[in-house]
Amino acid sequence: QLQLVESGGGLVQPGGSLKLSCAAPGKTLDFRAIGWFRQAPGKEREGVSCISSGGGSTDYADSVKGRFTISRDNAKNTVYLQMNSLKPEDTAVYFCAATLSVRSTCVLFAPAYNHWGQGTQVTVSS
């Protein structure tokens, strides 16, 4: 069973930045596409960003394009989500998810992922 652990969440003022990390302690993320999803209170879980297993393809929700950047360091078995220019509407629990995939692309579709972390809270407020 692949266990994913998110970190890096916290409280930040509007316009600030946070960098989330997703790791699999003792396991490799090789050959796995990784997605970041978020869920705000009273709202459905939504896709934020994803990166292909090889790292050559990424995708972003329209609401975060130009502000968030996903990347991966396979040597460290870690995927990152750099979040800049944060807005109050970015407040949510952020989850990373993994799926075994050799495709050159990734999808922002939660049912495509079969391993999930517990989430990390991101709060954007003054």
N, C-alpha and C positions, 0 to 999 in steps of 0.2 A: 504494500500500500504506500503510495506516494504522499507524504505529508508536506504541505506547503505552509510556510510561515511568513506573514507580512510584518513589516516594521516601518517606522518613519512617520506615522501619523501624529497628529497633535493639533493644537490650537494656533491659528495664524491670523493675522489681520488681513483684510481685503487688500489685494495687490501684492501680497507676500508669496513666498515659495515654500514648497516642501518636496522632499524626494522620498518616495516610497520604494521599499525593497521587497522582493519576493524570493525566498530561498527554500531549498529542499534539503534540510540537514542530513548528511550522510548519503544522499542520493544525487544522481545526475539529472539535469534538465535537458540533456542532449536528446534530440529527435522529438522534442515536445514543443508545440506551439503554446504560447502563454498569453492569456488575456487578463486584462484588468476590468473589473466591473464595480459598480457602486450602487448602493441602495440608501436612499434617504427615508426618513420616517414617513409612513403613509404612502410611499411610492413604490413602484415596481423596480426590480433590479434592472439596471441598464448597462450596456457595454460602453466602456470608456476608450480602451485601446487594446491592440493585440500586436504580437510580433511572431513571425514564423519561426520554425525550429532552427533554421539557418541564420535567422536575423536579417535576411535580405528584404523582407517585406513587412510593412507595418500598416495599421489602419487606425483611424481615430473617429470618434463620434464628432459630429459637426460642432457640438457645443464646446469641445476642448481643442479643436484644431488651431494650431498656431500658439497655443499656450502650454500644452502637455507634450512631452517627448518620452517615448518608450525606447528602452535599449536593453541589451543583454550582454553579460560577460560569462560565457560558457566555462571559462577557466575557473571562475568563482561560483559557478552554478547559481547565478543570481540574475534576476530581471529587475530593472528599475523603471520607475515612472517619475520623471521630473515634472513637477507641476509649478508653473509660473503664473503670475497675474491672477491669483486665485480670487474667486468671487464667492459671496455668501451662498449662492446656489450650488457651489461645488461641495457644500457640507453633506457628508454621507459616510457610511461605512464602506471602505474600499476593500475588495476581495481580489486576490489573484487566483487564477485557475489554469490548469494544464491539461493538454490532451496530446496523446501520441500522434505525431503527424510528420510525414515526409514531404508534404506539399510545400510548394514555394510561397504559398500565401497563407493568411490566417483569416479567421472569421470572428466577427463580434456577435456571436450567437451563443448564449449561455448553454443550451442543451448540447452543444458540440464539445463541451469540456466535462471531464469526468473526475477531476481531482480539484478540490477547493480548499483554500485556507480559511481561517477563522475570521479574518477581516481586521482592519485597523481603522480607527475613527479619525476622520479629518473634519475639523470644525473651522470655518472661516467666519470670523466675527470681530467687530471692533469693540 
